[in-house]
Amino acid sequence: MWLALSDGAKLYYDDKGQGDLTVLVHGSLGDYRDWADQVPFLSNRGFRVVSYSRRNHYPNPWRNYPSNYSLLTERDDLVSLLKELKEPAYLIGHSYGGFAAALAARDDPALVRKLVLAEPPIFTLLKDREDVALSLKFLSETIEPGKKYLKEDNFELGIRVFLEGISGIKGVYDKLKPQFRQVMLDNSKTAVAEIEITPERDPFDCEDARRINVPTLLVKAEGSPRILRSIVLELAKCIPASQVATIARSSHGMIWDNPKIFNESVLEFLRAVNK
């Protein structure tokens, strides 16, 4: 199915199952196919599951990003989809998609019943000196070289650099299932716009997190870099009704590293809301 946005962009979304509406928001270099291990799991357990591709991600037609593109653009796209679906949703966001989901929950709480954030890269939350130093190191060793390779159309090398930095695992690209490697290659062009967004363009601090007033599950992976785990713990201090789950034997790509534990953790949380 397709949603036409007010600026002419289009979003593809897949709609499976019946029951409580659950919307899945993918991260960088991904699309609706990122959730291949979550859609059948949830749709077979009484949920209506909508997984969509964010603007310009496969199979959406390409439309140049607006000059003021930022995470607020992604928030607005997500809100448009939620309004199109015409009922409040359980909202599950991974990585960059988690940041967009957090903004939607902060600004349009009536559209969100429950929120799951899996390691959103909200670096402006970090205050510890060592965490700040690590975020600067991530910028210089991952974001900048990755952006350089992507702009040179050396997409595979750019993806390798980005994935190793965000996961902390050498050679992680080669360990992915072929289907997920293909998803990343299909979306490599989108990464340039996303990684050029500086934290200052969409500042988000503890006061912003306190405005998220829906029950929230914060998910971190056992093997992720410290900066991502630290962001989850900072969010837990700030979001009033939040709890933390840790996914064992996984890194930042937890939704495909260890889908069994991720899915079961999310299911337990969502079902608890209905008691």
Buried (B, 14 or more C-beta within 10 A) or exposed (E): EEBEBEEEBBBBBBBBBEEBBBBBBBBBBBBBBBBBBBBBBBBEBBBBBBBBBBBBBBEBEEEEBEEEBBBBBBBBBBBBBBEBBEEBBBBBBBBBBBBBBBBBBBBBBEBBBBBBBBBBBBBBBBEEEEBBEBBEEBBEEBBEBBBEBBEEEBBEBBBBBBBBBBBBBEEBBEBBEEEBBEBBBBBBBBBBBBBBBEBEEBEBEBEBBEBBBBBBBBBBBBBBBEBBBBBBBBBBEBBEEBEBBBBEEBBBBBBBBBBEBBBBBBBEBBEEEEE
